[in-house]
């Protein structure tokens, strides 16, 4: 015969086990944000860990989001406000217990409208990112990448001139594709202990100024064949700066140019600073 004490203990264990299972359940949130008469967007995304997908779409809404996460382990918030016809959108996501080594659900799919000129600030941590900014009218873009594995693509041309594009990459693996479509005027790229690829093929036009600062990592820069190129940088015992398939003439102690660079309508100027890492510049169709 089972004693009352045994029954009570068994019930308590069952409640604890059930509560733990319920606490580990994931939640699914799908929603959109109306535009509310805006003419410009400032978007700030801070994503700690998980999986992050971003695309642009022709839609009246400011954004749509599809989030699958574990409330016990992940916090997230969204804020949207309007001031002087400018929309300010913020997304935040971080883990409650950063030391946990368990698999935690935190999967985000964000869709951003391509109808409004946009300033975009992104800080992504230890995550896997698949980010396609093609077709979004970006005027300013700032990207800070931690220990992430990320692919940033511009699959369609940017209809606006991207005045400033700044990238700071830590211990990551990042691939930037179709940068010619970004329509960028000035781009600064800082790379720590990372391995990165910057591919400027696409609908490249106009003039781009690129500064590349590499610590102990490596960066491959891929350029289209039909643009003018100027490179400034030094190559010493601890660093490496190499050209592949480029016909460059030395025009200074640490400067090289393709023939006719000064007259070229479409051209890129690259300033390279390498610590103990390497930068390789290629040209491809």
N, C-alpha and C positions, 0 to 999 in steps of 0.2 A: 504494500500500500504506500502510495506517495504521500509524504508529509507536506503540510502547507508551506513550510520553509523552502523545500526543494522546488515547489511550484512557483513560489515568488521569485527565487533566484533564476529559474529558467525563463520566466517572463521578462525579468530585467535584462538578461542577456539577449533575448530576442528583440526587445525594444532598442537596445543599444546597437545591435547589428542592423536592424531595419533603419534606424536613424542615420547610421553611417552610410548605408547604401543610398538613402534619399539625399544625404548631403553631397554625395559624389555625383548626383545626376546632373547632366548638362541641360542647358536651356537654349532655346532657339528664338532669336528676335529678328523680325523682318519689318522694316518701316521705311518711310521716305520723308524728306523735308521740303515743304513748299517754298517757292522762291520769294514770295511776299514783296514783289515789285522792286527787286534789286537790279542794279546795273553792273555790279562788280562783286567778286568773291575773294575773301581772304580765308584760306583753309589751313588749319594747323592740325597735324596728325602726329600723335606720340604713341607708338606701339612698342610694348616691351618685349613680349615673346609669343610665339605661335606661328600662324600662317596668315599672310596678308596678301590679298589680291586687289588690285585697283585697275579700273578701266574708265574711259570716258564715253559718254553717250549723248546724243542729241535729245534732250528732254527739258521740259519746263521746270521740273523740280531741281533744287540745288543738288541733292544727292539722294541715293538710295543705299541702304545697308542691310546686309544679311550676316548675322553674327551667331555663331554656335560656340558656347563657352561653358566652363564649369564655375558656377557662382562661388563654390567653396574655395577655389584656388585663384580665381581671376576677378578683378574689378574693372569696370569700364564705365565711361560717361560720355555724353554728347551734349554740346551746347551750341545754340544758334541764336544770333541776335542781328538786328539791322540798325545801322546808323548812317544817316546821310546817303541813303540808297546803296550802301555797301553792306554785304552780308558777311558776317564773321562766324565761321563754322569751326568747332573744335571737337576732335575725337581723342580720347585717352583710354589706354588699356595697359594694365600691369598685373603681375602675379602678386598675390598676397604673401606667399612664402617663397622667396627667391631661392632658398637653399634646397628646396624639394627637388629630388631627382626623378620624380614620377612623371609619366606622360599626362599632360594637362590639355584639355580641349580649349582652344582659343583660335577659332578660324573666322577670319573676317573677309567679306567680299564687299568692297565699296565701289559704287558707281558715281562718278562726278559729272555734272553737266558740262557740256562743251559750248554752251550758249553765252557764257559770261566770262569776260577777262578775269584772270585768276592769278593771285599770288599764293604760292603753295610752299608750306614749311612742313618737312617730314623728319621725324626722328624715330628710327627703328632700331631695336636692340637685337636680341638673340632670336631671330626669326627667319623663316623662309618667305621671301617676297617675290611676287610676280606682278610687276607694276608697269602698266601700259598707259602712257600719258599722251598717246597719239591723238591729234585733233583738238586737244584742250588748248584754249587761247591763253597760254601762260606768259606772263610779263616778268615775273620774278620767281625763282625756284631755289630753295635751300634744302639740302639733303644731308642728314647726319646718320651714318650707318655704323652700328656697333659690331658685335660678333654675329653677323648675319650672312646668309647666302641669298643674294638678291639679283634679279634681272630687271633692269629698267629699260623699257623700250619706248620709242617714239614711232609707232607704226604708221602714223599719218602726219602730214606737215602741220606745224603750229601756225595758225592764221595770224598770230601776233608776233611782234619781235620780242624775243626773250632777252631782256636787257642784262640781267644778272643771273647766273647759274652757278651756285657754289656747292661743292661736294666735299665732305670730310668722311673718310672711310677708315675704320680701325682695323681690327683683326678679322677681316671679312674676305669673302670671295664675291666680287661684283662684276656684272657684265652690263655695259651700256650699249644698246644697239640703235641704229638709225638716228644717230645724233645729228646728221645732216638735216633731218626733218624738224629738229628742235628750234631752228631759226634763231640761234643764240648769238648774241653780240659779244659778251664776255663770259668766260667760264673759268672758274678756279677749282682745281682738283688737288686735294691733299690725301695722301695714302700712307698709312702707318705700316703695320706688318700684314699687308693685304696683297692679294693677287687680283688685279683688275684689268678689264679690257674696255677701251673707249673706241667705238666704231662710228666714225663720222660719215659713213655712207648714207645715202638717202637723197632728198631734194636739197642739196647744199647750195646756198646762194648767199651773196654778200660777203662780208668780212667778219671773221671770228678771231678773238684774242683768247688764247688758252694758256693758262699757267698751271704747271704740273709740279707738285712737290712730293717726292717719294722718299720715305725713310728707309726701312729695311725691307720693304715689299717690292713688288714689281708691277709695271704698267705696260700694256701693249696698246699702242695708238694706231688705228687703222684709218687711212685717209683715202678719199676718192682720187682717181688718177688725173682728173681734168681740172684741178684747182692749183693755185699758186701756194707755195709753202715756204715759210721762213722758220728756222729753228735757232734758238739761242740756248746754250748750255755748255757745261764742261764735263769732261770725262777724265776721272783720276783713278788712282790705284784702288780706291774703295768702292767706286760706283761704275755704272756702265750705261752709256748712251749710244745706241746703234741704230743705223738706218738700213732698210731692206727694200730694194726696188725703187728707191728715190734717186733721181739725178739732181744733186745739190752742189752748188758752187760755194766755196768758202768766201765770205764777204767780210770777215773779221776774224779775230783770234778765236772766238767761240760762237760764230754765227755762220749759218749756211742758208742759201736761198735757191729755189728753182729758177730757171731762166725766165725772165719776163715777170718776176713776182710783182714789181712795183706797178706794172700796167694791168695786172690781172684783175678782172671784175670780181671773181669769186676766189677768195684766198683765206688762209689761216696762218696766224703767227703764234708760234709755240715757244714758251719760255720754260725751260726745264731746270729743276734743282733736285739733284739726287744725292741722298746720304750714302748708305751702304747697300742700296738696292739697285734696280735696273729699270731702264725705259727703252723700249724697242718701238720704232716707228716704221710702219709698213704702208705701202700704197697698193690698193686693189680695186678692181672694177666692181 
